[in-house]
Amino acid sequence: MKAKIVSIVLLMSLSVALMGQTAEKSSKKEFRGSERGTRLNSTQGVTPNGLNLTDVQKEAFKQIMLALQKQLQPLRNAMGEAEAHQKTLVTAEKPDLAAINKNIEKIGAIRIEMAKIQAKHHLDMRAQLTDEQRLKFDISKDVMMHDKGSTVINKVKHARGMQSPHPMM
């Protein structure tokens, strides 16, 4: 009888450990998958959306992406600070609605500025392409935008170990 109980406990603990490893691996895959559309695959010389870029185009894309990241980094930092400040404002003993609304507008302005920069760089990248490549590029952008949204955000948060803001959902 003791042997059966010990073997059942051992079997259950082993299965729990294996399930934990599987969940960890799948969350890492989801996170990597969410970045697929924004990075160039330098080993194959082909973007994930199927564009066969020339060396000149690859270099231009690399320079455009580098410039984009340089412009977005300070805005991402400001966004993080504004979001942290928002949490402080909302969780205060006596929340100040005017300050909360002002901070929400600041966050919105940062997002708008980031969107404008990204649109400019998108057009710069598109200008480097041939007509055929441009069609593929536009189609892949439409697919990415269709798939984007709360599912991608939730996958990234899950991969980072964050909880959903709505735990009941």
Secondary structure, DSSP 8 states (H G I E B T S, - for coil): -HHHHHHHHHHHHHHHHHHHHHHHHHHHHHHHHHTGGGS-BTTTTB-TT--B--HHHHHHHHHHHHHHHHHHHHHHHHHHHHHHHHHHHHTSSS--HHHHHHHHHHHHHHHHHHHHHHHHHHHHHHHTS-HHHHHHHHHHHHHHHHH-SHHHHHHHHHHTT---SSTT-
